[in-house]
């Protein structure tokens, strides 16, 4: 606030100095202009012309005396010279020395403006009995050390007059500097009064503005401290559009972002814990089975005819463990962009038929039926192995959450690429489940965490990131108890990116 007031005061002082300088110059010019008019009037009323001979024949003394008395009462004195450089008339015996250089300038038509520090004025102007003595009249005469009366400084002009291009008269007319300064001082006093009033108003307004700004800044500071203590429910209420209101809006945006990040971190931590519990459970079950079978084989507790079946069980559980580990490794490689993509054009219909055969037994185990609707030859531009992985996970996910239903697989060529969809008539998902379906460790149905096909909760997260690596798009539509439809788009060679795009956390829905 102090700095603000210093700036205002500095500006006002500079304006005051400029105003005084300009005013001083303006009043002097105005005074000289008025003196010029007086001189013109004196010449026009006192000079006598002979029009027949076209020359000046003399001066009328009566108008000169009248003008002298009238102007003396206004502290204006003049002296008039003829063309012969001799004095014709002087009001109050006003004396003025005109140098040779001055006469040369006058003969050239120049008007001279100057100041006289000690003009010679021998007698006072006559005053009327009822005239009062003003402050400007009191100072018209002073005494020097010897007691001799001297006049205060004057400002004057010396103006030449011509007739038929011949110099006929010179008028030197002046007034006291104190008279001019009195006008200047009055203007300065008026300006100082206005300046003081303006400063009072400026200080009051500055105080109100500073107080308002300080209060708003304190609110932001208090809110910042609350956030530092972990309170993310605090919000500011911007009421205008100035910089502090914009800062408040940015502050609210920051708070919302921090709250969202905090919630995301909490959810990720919960999923991580859930994943560790799931992984431990999934690993413990096959490891327990394998360990029991190995002990049985070691102690000949398993009959000879059941040994081959025991070996097959151990193989299946071992594959299950390998699949669990591979899912985690794949996800980390995809997340850190450490996998290479070998995209090429191949027949997608053949891949769908192969997947149909591979997953038929799993579908039959859930009393599901798989139907395929796709052209016999349908090209797709993708990494072959990753395309198989994407479609396998989506179809397997549909089988996992569908009992006694139908899984429909379709494919078609669309503008700029290929589109595939997998629909089921299973349990479906809510809107909240759809929002998190692509999150790592997330399971739409936690009760199925130990099912035969849903070990890690990483399958759909891997699918989502693989699709984005292709520059494609995956969406899902679902309603509880009405099934789900996953749609995947792969761009063709002309529209596929040549680099891996930045992956977002969630796809379009």
VOLO-257065 format. One line per field, with one value per residue (C-alpha): residue number from 1; residue in one letter; x, y, z. Coordinates in steps of 0.001 Angstrom, whole numbers, always signed. Example, Ala and Ser with C-alpha at 12.3 -4.5 7.8 and 13.67 -1.06 7.14 Angstrom:
// residues 2
marmi: c(1, 2)
voza: c(A, S)
px: c(+12300, +13670)
py: c(-4500, -1060)
pz: c(+7800, +7140)
END
This chain:
// residues 509
marmi: c(1, 2, 3, 4, 5, 6, 7, 8, 9, 10, 11, 12, 13, 14, 15, 16, 17, 18, 19, 20, 21, 22, 23, 24, 25, 26, 27, 28, 29, 30, 31, 32, 33, 34, 35, 36, 37, 38, 39, 40, 41, 42, 43, 44, 45, 46, 47, 48, 49, 50, 51, 52, 53, 54, 55, 56, 57, 58, 59, 60, 61, 62, 63, 64, 65, 66, 67, 68, 69, 70, 71, 72, 73, 74, 75, 76, 77, 78, 79, 80, 81, 82, 83, 84, 85, 86, 87, 88, 89, 90, 91, 92, 93, 94, 95, 96, 97, 98, 99, 100, 101, 102, 103, 104, 105, 106, 107, 108, 109, 110, 111, 112, 113, 114, 115, 116, 117, 118, 119, 120, 121, 122, 123, 124, 125, 126, 127, 128, 129, 130, 131, 132, 133, 134, 135, 136, 137, 138, 139, 140, 141, 142, 143, 144, 145, 146, 147, 148, 149, 150, 151, 152, 153, 154, 155, 156, 157, 158, 159, 160, 161, 162, 163, 164, 165, 166, 167, 168, 169, 170, 171, 172, 173, 174, 175, 176, 177, 178, 179, 180, 181, 182, 183, 184, 185, 186, 187, 188, 189, 190, 191, 192, 193, 194, 195, 196, 197, 198, 199, 200, 201, 202, 203, 204, 205, 206, 207, 208, 209, 210, 211, 212, 213, 214, 215, 216, 217, 218, 219, 220, 221, 222, 223, 224, 225, 226, 227, 228, 229, 230, 231, 232, 233, 234, 235, 236, 237, 238, 239, 240, 241, 242, 243, 244, 245, 246, 247, 248, 249, 250, 251, 252, 253, 254, 255, 256, 257, 258, 259, 260, 261, 262, 263, 264, 265, 266, 267, 268, 269, 270, 271, 272, 273, 274, 275, 276, 277, 278, 279, 280, 281, 282, 283, 284, 285, 286, 287, 288, 289, 290, 291, 292, 293, 294, 295, 296, 297, 298, 299, 300, 301, 302, 303, 304, 305, 306, 307, 308, 309, 310, 311, 312, 313, 314, 315, 316, 317, 318, 319, 320, 321, 322, 323, 324, 325, 326, 327, 328, 329, 330, 331, 332, 333, 334, 335, 336, 337, 338, 339, 340, 341, 342, 343, 344, 345, 346, 347, 348, 349, 350, 351, 352, 353, 354, 355, 356, 357, 358, 359, 360, 361, 362, 363, 364, 365, 366, 367, 368, 369, 370, 371, 372, 373, 374, 375, 376, 377, 378, 379, 380, 381, 382, 383, 384, 385, 386, 387, 388, 389, 390, 391, 392, 393, 394, 395, 396, 397, 398, 399, 400, 401, 402, 403, 404, 405, 406, 407, 408, 409, 410, 411, 412, 413, 414, 415, 416, 417, 418, 419, 420, 421, 422, 423, 424, 425, 426, 427, 428, 429, 430, 431, 432, 433, 434, 435, 436, 437, 438, 439, 440, 441, 442, 443, 444, 445, 446, 447, 448, 449, 450, 451, 452, 453, 454, 455, 456, 457, 458, 459, 460, 461, 462, 463, 464, 465, 466, 467, 468, 469, 470, 471, 472, 473, 474, 475, 476, 477, 478, 479, 480, 481, 482, 483, 484, 485, 486, 487, 488, 489, 490, 491, 492, 493, 494, 495, 496, 497, 498, 499, 500, 501, 502, 503, 504, 505, 506, 507, 508, 509)
voza: c(X, X, X, X, X, X, X, X, X, X, X, X, X, X, X, X, X, X, X, X, X, X, X, X, X, X, X, X, X, X, X, X, X, X, X, X, X, X, X, X, X, X, X, X, X, X, X, X, X, X, X, X, X, X, X, X, X, X, X, X, X, X, X, X, X, X, X, X, X, X, X, X, X, X, X, X, X, X, X, X, X, X, X, X, X, X, X, X, X, X, X, X, X, X, X, X, X, X, X, X, X, X, X, X, X, X, X, X, X, X, X, X, X, X, X, X, X, X, X, X, X, X, X, X, X, X, X, X, X, X, X, X, X, X, X, X, X, X, X, X, X, X, X, X, X, X, X, X, X, X, X, X, X, X, X, X, X, X, X, X, X, X, X, X, X, X, X, X, X, X, X, X, X, X, X, X, X, X, X, X, X, X, X, X, X, X, X, X, X, X, X, X, X, X, X, X, X, X, X, X, X, X, X, X, X, X, X, X, X, X, X, X, X, X, X, X, X, X, X, X, X, X, X, X, X, X, X, X, X, X, X, X, X, X, X, X, X, X, X, X, X, X, X, X, X, X, X, X, X, X, X, X, X, X, X, X, X, X, X, X, X, X, X, X, X, X, X, X, X, X, X, X, X, X, X, X, X, X, X, X, X, X, X, X, X, X, X, X, X, X, X, X, X, X, X, X, X, X, X, X, X, X, X, X, X, X, X, X, X, X, X, X, X, X, X, X, X, X, X, X, X, X, X, X, X, X, X, X, X, X, X, X, X, X, X, X, X, X, X, X, X, X, X, X, X, X, X, X, X, X, X, X, X, X, X, X, X, X, X, X, X, X, X, X, X, X, X, X, X, X, X, X, X, X, X, X, X, X, X, X, X, X, X, X, X, X, X, X, X, X, X, X, X, X, X, X, X, X, X, X, X, X, X, X, X, X, X, X, X, X, X, X, X, X, X, X, X, X, X, X, X, X, X, X, X, X, X, X, X, X, X, X, X, X, X, X, X, X, X, X, X, X, X, X, X, X, X, X, X, X, X, X, X, X, X, X, X, X, X, X, X, X, X, X, X, X, X, X, X, X, X, X, X, X, X, X, X, X, X, X, X, X, X, X, X, X, X, X, X, X, X, X, X, X, X, X, X, X, X, X, X, X, X, X, X, X, X, X, X)
px: c(+0, +2848, +4474, +1155, +834, +4442, +3765, +608, +2378, +5321, +2993, +1029, +4226, +5485, +2129, +2243, +5722, +4685, +1490, +3358, +5885, +3227, +1040, +3940, +4778, +1123, +448, +3547, +2464, -1037, +423, +2555, -451, -2491, +344, +462, -3222, -2673, +169, -2007, -4746, -2276, -888, -4284, -5614, -2558, -734, -1818, -1604, -1609, -3417, -2758, +981, +755, +2937, +2797, +2711, +2671, +1050, -2031, -1007, -4501, -5114, -1610, -2198, -5594, -4197, -1271, -3520, -5881, -3113, -1193, -4106, -3547, +197, +927, +3418, +4522, +6769, +6371, +9177, +9031, +10850, +13768, +14280, +13237, +10775, +7334, +5497, +6104, +3489, +4684, +7983, +8683, +12269, +13586, +16935, +16804, +20173, +21405, +20917, +17358, +16688, +18011, +15585, +12738, +13506, +13403, +9874, +10677, +8848, +11145, +10060, +12168, +12324, +13625, +14929, +14996, +12860, +12849, +9424, +9583, +6040, +3023, -187, -2934, -5635, -9192, -10108, -12182, -9565, -8202, -4582, -4148, -1278, +74, +147, +1933, +4920, +5258, +8055, +10843, +13847, +17478, +20147, +20408, +16661, +16128, +12881, +13297, +10652, +10274, +11006, +8809, +8095, +7700, +7449, +8898, +6764, +7487, +4788, +5103, +3250, +3915, +6808, +8432, +8992, +6769, +6582, +7943, +5926, +7603, +4948, +5295, +3759, +5171, +6328, +4545, +1272, +1970, +3118, -43, -2066, +370, +249, -3534, -3567, -935, -2984, -6049, -4044, -2516, -5999, -7151, -3971, -4607, -8213, -7106, -4448, -6977, -9357, -6501, -5310, -8832, -9486, -6078, -6766, -10102, -8612, -5576, -7777, -9981, -6972, -5333, -8478, -8774, -5100, -5509, -8405, -6204, -3396, -5750, -7118, -3560, -2794, -5938, -4860, -1401, -3174, -5014, -8380, -9353, -12963, -12005, -13059, -12854, -15763, -14549, -17056, -15417, -12977, -9823, -6449, -7249, -10532, -8674, -6163, -9064, -10476, -7052, -6799, -10150, -9020, -5821, -7790, -10079, -7057, -5338, -8525, -8916, -5285, -5688, -8755, -6966, -3971, -6322, -8110, -4835, -3567, -6763, -6507, -2858, -3748, -6592, -4275, -1680, -4391, -5742, -2293, -1399, -4673, -4315, -719, -1436, -4185, -2154, +1013, -858, -2223, +1185, +2848, +234, +543, +4339, +4211, +1787, +4104, +7117, +5523, +3730, +419, -1087, -2087, -286, -3419, -3927, -384, -831, -3927, -1929, +804, -1778, -3230, +233, +801, -2476, -1720, +1805, +400, -2004, +901, +2846, -194, -515, +3150, +3016, +6, +1922, +5027, +2992, +1202, +4443, +6077, +3081, +2797, +6461, +6298, +8908, +7216, +7762, +4885, +5163, +2067, +1023, -2090, -3595, -6953, -8842, -11642, -9241, -8075, -11663, -12381, -9270, -10273, -13747, -12290, -9908, -12580, -15479, -14800, -14713, -17984, -19584, -18470, -20665, -23430, -22661, -22857, -20413, -21633, -19464, -20702, -17846, -16850, -14958, -11932, -11520, -8194, -6909, -3690, -2247, +418, -731, +152, -1241, -4450, -4918, -4221, -6773, -9592, -8805, -9060, -12309, -13980, -12710, -14032, -17457, -17478, -16406, -19384, -22038, -23963, -26351, -26065, -24789, -21482, -21663, -18461, -18746, -16378, -16723, -14717, -15480, -14114, -10357, -10073, -11652, -14131, -14783, -17353, -17975, -21434, -22697, -25901, -24186, -24393, -23493, -21988, -23088, -21857, -19358, -17996, -17631, -15549, -13066, -13134, -9777, -8072, -5291, -6326, -9999, -12611, -16212, -17287, -14883, -16678, -15185, -11584, -10800, -12581, -10881, -10263, -9970, -6778, -5235, -7649, -5124, -6704, -8845, -6152, -3759, -6390, -6976, -3305, -2627, -5482, -4076, -627, -2248, -3735, -7176, -10117, -12080, -15491, -17968, -21719, -23364, -26290, -26694, -28243, -28473, -25003, -22106, -20760, -17065, -16205, -12628, -11460, -8121, -7035, -5795, -2231, -2896, -4409, -2412, +116, +3794, +4478, +2859, +324, +159, -2149, -4960, -6265, -9754, -11148, -14263, -17434)
py: c(+0, +2396, +1793, +2482, +5819, +6759, +6204, +8341, +11105, +11107, +11393, +14202, +16125, +15803, +17009, +19944, +20999, +20715, +22660, +25482, +25720, +25744, +28159, +30543, +30577, +30918, +33864, +35711, +35221, +36374, +39457, +40321, +39904, +42267, +44792, +44575, +45432, +48405, +49596, +49239, +51277, +54006, +54361, +54305, +57133, +59358, +59328, +62062, +61266, +63577, +61493, +63965, +63742, +60162, +60754, +61128, +64734, +64336, +62953, +63979, +64555, +64410, +60757, +59962, +61556, +59899, +56455, +57051, +57815, +54934, +52349, +53621, +52642, +49081, +49307, +49548, +52178, +53109, +55414, +56316, +57312, +58955, +57870, +60118, +57921, +60790, +60321, +61745, +60834, +58835, +57851, +58552, +59659, +56002, +55808, +53100, +52586, +51253, +50133, +50381, +46651, +47020, +49818, +47608, +44818, +47310, +48732, +45161, +44850, +42639, +43009, +42779, +40996, +41425, +41937, +45070, +44497, +48191, +50324, +54122, +55433, +58834, +59376, +57385, +57064, +59391, +57633, +58555, +59379, +56217, +53903, +51224, +50196, +46668, +44355, +44777, +48589, +48444, +46841, +49230, +51206, +50196, +51995, +51140, +51511, +55261, +55754, +56375, +55007, +52208, +50301, +46516, +44380, +44755, +42720, +44740, +44680, +47164, +47259, +49135, +50716, +51495, +53640, +53143, +50828, +53588, +53441, +56108, +55148, +52783, +51963, +50449, +49256, +47136, +46000, +44852, +41239, +41047, +41658, +38698, +36574, +37386, +35714, +32812, +32426, +32410, +29625, +27715, +28036, +26752, +23868, +23032, +22946, +20624, +18557, +18150, +17132, +14698, +13211, +12723, +11014, +8951, +7856, +6912, +5056, +3369, +2245, +722, -1001, -2239, -3496, -5365, -6902, -7827, -9563, -11555, -12536, -13603, -15857, -17511, -17854, -19423, -21814, -22804, -23662, -25801, -27706, -28218, -29857, -32234, -30456, -30560, -29461, -25770, -23619, -19901, -17868, -15516, -12723, -10777, -11120, -9452, -11152, -12319, -13834, -15681, -16814, -18039, -20003, -21541, -22292, -24118, -26054, -27009, -28148, -30282, -31782, -32544, -34075, -36193, -37282, -38119, -40208, -41851, -42682, -44109, -46229, -47394, -48341, -50250, -52041, -52798, -54334, -56231, -57383, -58613, -60505, -61902, -62802, -64492, -66423, -67366, -68490, -70313, -72457, -73958, -74108, -75999, -78362, -78886, -79376, -81928, -83886, -83853, -85166, -87867, -88899, -88799, -91106, -93333, -92209, -91805, -94965, -95731, -95255, -91708, -90485, -89208, -87285, -85758, -84679, -83002, -81147, -79894, -78795, -76842, -75119, -74330, -72727, -70783, -69370, -68565, -66750, -64699, -63664, -62944, -60673, -58543, -58457, -57536, -54737, -53198, -53432, -51805, -49134, -48167, -48420, -51169, -53428, -53313, -53287, -55215, -53971, -55518, -56361, -59818, -61606, -60928, -63377, -66305, -65102, -64870, -68413, -69688, -67925, -69407, -72911, -72189, -70771, -73055, -75434, -72535, -71254, -74702, -74987, -71926, -73191, -70271, -70160, -68194, -66718, -64956, -62444, -61206, -61223, -64309, -62177, -59060, -57251, -55452, -53447, -54432, -56388, -59993, -61322, -58252, -58392, -62008, -61008, -58157, -60213, -63240, -61196, -59499, -62774, -64558, -61690, -62060, -65809, -65234, -62974, -64807, -67920, -69694, -66878, -65877, -64236, -62479, -61597, -59301, -57470, -54973, -52556, -48907, -45551, -45341, -48799, -51947, -52362, -55379, -55872, -58533, -58600, -60821, -61357, -61575, -59653, -56285, -53317, -50126, -46674, -46592, -49997, -48832, -45856, -48206, -51180, -50166, -49571, -51839, -54547, -53636, -56406, -55655, -58663, -59195, -62444, -63979, -63236, -66924, -68181, -70287, -67502, -64267, -64436, -60965, -58218, -57002, -58346, -55330, -52841, -54598, -54568, -50837, -49919, -52250, -50658, -47187, -48336, -49164, -45655, -47214, -46771, -49080, -48302, -50208, -50032, -51934, -52053, -54221, -57625, -56728, -57642, -55657, -54706, -53950, -52205, -51943, -49786, -50308, -47601, -48668, -48169, -44628, -43401, -45341, -43240, -43793, -43359, -44491, -41849, -40589, -42895, -41552, -43291, -43845, -44227, -42701, -44341)
pz: c(+0, +889, -2477, -4194, -2345, -3151, -6843, -6718, -4759, -7187, -10169, -8526, -7652, -11216, -12517, -10083, -11198, -14836, -14168, -12396, -15216, -17915, -15941, -15367, -19071, -20054, -17728, -18929, -22544, -21634, -19890, -22913, -25183, -22985, -22944, -26755, -26918, -24598, -26835, -29944, -28272, -27213, -30737, -32435, -30200, -29999, -33342, -35817, -39520, -42558, -45143, -47923, -47430, -46107, -43064, -39304, -38192, -34397, -31277, -29289, -25676, -24183, -25086, -23899, -20499, -20181, -21059, -18722, -15749, -16553, -16960, -13927, -11718, -13027, -12308, -16038, -17194, -20679, -22637, -26301, -28672, -32051, -35200, -34160, -31071, -28789, -25970, -26752, -23545, -20360, -17808, -14257, -15816, -16655, -17930, -20201, -21856, -25412, -26717, -30290, -30799, -29505, -32036, -34827, -33846, -33630, -37057, -38377, -36979, -33968, -30654, -27612, -24412, -21299, -17563, -15782, -12282, -11246, -13552, -13157, -12088, -10406, -9139, -8023, -9899, -8758, -6789, -6116, -2500, -2049, -3593, -1260, -1245, -2516, -1741, -5229, -4843, -1516, -3148, -6097, -4376, -2053, -612, -1116, +1597, +979, +1351, -2360, -3687, -6232, -8133, -8013, -11107, -14161, -17252, -20430, -24165, -26644, -29750, -33034, -35234, -38935, -41426, -45113, -44142, -42087, -38338, -36786, -33098, -30464, -27354, -24289, -21876, -18754, -15507, -12198, -11973, -8631, -10449, -12722, -9799, -7922, -10677, -10744, -6972, -6976, -9562, -7597, -4414, -6248, -7646, -4254, -2753, -5502, -5038, -1302, -1892, -4612, -2316, +484, -1932, -3413, +24, +1061, -2176, -2012, +1531, +551, -2501, -560, +2252, -205, -1979, +1325, +2565, -653, -526, +3113, +2082, -541, +2008, +4572, +1956, +1011, +4639, +4819, +1723, +3222, +6176, +3849, +3576, -109, +436, +590, -2380, -3090, -4462, -7220, -7847, -10668, -13527, -12248, -11717, -8179, -9351, -12096, -9479, -7333, -10266, -10901, -7179, -7261, -10333, -8509, -5451, -7615, -9373, -6068, -4677, -7816, -7610, -3946, -4731, -7650, -5454, -2839, -5437, -6944, -3508, -2782, -6127, -5486, -2146, -3773, -6537, -4055, -2194, -5471, -6756, -3474, -3534, -7201, -6689, -3450, -4949, -7846, -5750, -3031, -5657, -7250, -3853, -2780, -6006, -5810, -2238, -3332, -6150, -3857, -1273, -3868, -2426, -5906, -7735, -10978, -13052, -11607, -11983, -15551, -14490, -11604, -13990, -16257, -13257, -12330, -15942, -15982, -12677, -13850, -17029, -14848, -12834, -15998, -17423, -14244, -14370, -18105, -17672, -15208, -17371, -20463, -18659, -17398, -20829, -22499, -19794, -20183, -24000, -24121, -26651, -30399, -32859, -36138, -37917, -41204, -43186, -42592, -42703, -39478, -40311, -40075, -36651, -35395, -36562, -34778, -31553, -31882, -31923, -29026, -26733, -27632, -24731, -22241, -23646, -23456, -19828, -19100, -21412, -23763, -27539, -29747, -33047, -35656, -38232, -40400, -44090, -45227, -46034, -43924, -43845, -40757, -40268, -36876, -35038, -35508, -32048, -30275, -32321, -31238, -27623, -27772, -29265, -27061, -23861, -24920, -25940, -22829, -20688, -22325, -21606, -17996, -17224, -19237, -18152, -20519, -23034, -26459, -27344, -30714, -32582, -35614, -37912, -40735, -42831, -42031, -43129, -42492, -40917, -39498, -36655, -34438, -31713, -29072, -27483, -24689, -22766, -19396, -16136, -17671, -15830, -14119, -15203, -12342, -13339, -16933, -15766, -14069, -16433, -17944, -14595, -13481, -10939, -11373, -11466, -12329, -10253, -7316, -6426, -9571, -8679, -8254, -11329, -13864, -16368, -14374, -12445, -12311, -13258, -15853, -19031, -19970, -18901, -21300, -24054, -23657, -23880, -26816, -28775, -28100, -29233, -32582, -32723, -32427, -30102, -27829, -26352, -24222, -23810, -21011, -18635, -15549, -16350, -20059, -21243, -22658, -26084, -26650, -29932, -31207, -34121, -35919, -38406, -41830, -43036, -44355, -41082, -38510, -36568, -37177, -33466, -30271, -29188, -25632, -23758, -21622, -18556, -19887, -23408, -24821, -23701)
END
